Amino acid sequence: MMQTSTTDQAETLIRATGARVTRQRVTVLDFLLGQEKSLTHHEIQDHLSGEALDSVTLYRVLEWLTENELVHRIAGADQVWRFSAGAGHHSHEHAHFQCTKCEEVTCFTDVALPKKIKLPDGFQSQEIDFLIKGTCPHCAPKK
């Protein structure tokens, strides 16, 4: 089997965590690195159906990749997690856009967010989840 550049990239990123490089981790990260959009657990499992990767193993791999900041986890308005490797090296504080028709979630890493929110004394934010809802270019009515 010939390795792709994303396979090499996936192996390098996983090795850099100091953890074991496993076939499952490489397979999932390699796949996500090649995607243009964020995908749900179910969508990832459907695409990797030929990889002998059961649902629980995929869940654990996605959790591990998220904890090690190799994959970015996004909660859509439908409360379904979506995973993306493409924006994984950007700050997690960026905007996401979810289309209300096709439900696709897109990371907007170059869209400026509103200024920091001033929280009451004693509260400390760890992450801001900024979700914009509307229609994507594919679903918007043609003019």
Salt bridges, closest charged atoms under 4 A:
ASP46 OD2 - HIS42 NE2 3.37
GLU63 OE2 - ARG73 NH1 2.76
ASP78 OD2 - ARG82 NH2 2.88
GLU93 OE1 - LYS116 NZ 2.76
GLU103 OE1 - ARG82 NH2 3.99
GLU104 OE1 - LYS37 NZ 3.70
ASP129 OD1 - HIS96 ND1 3.94
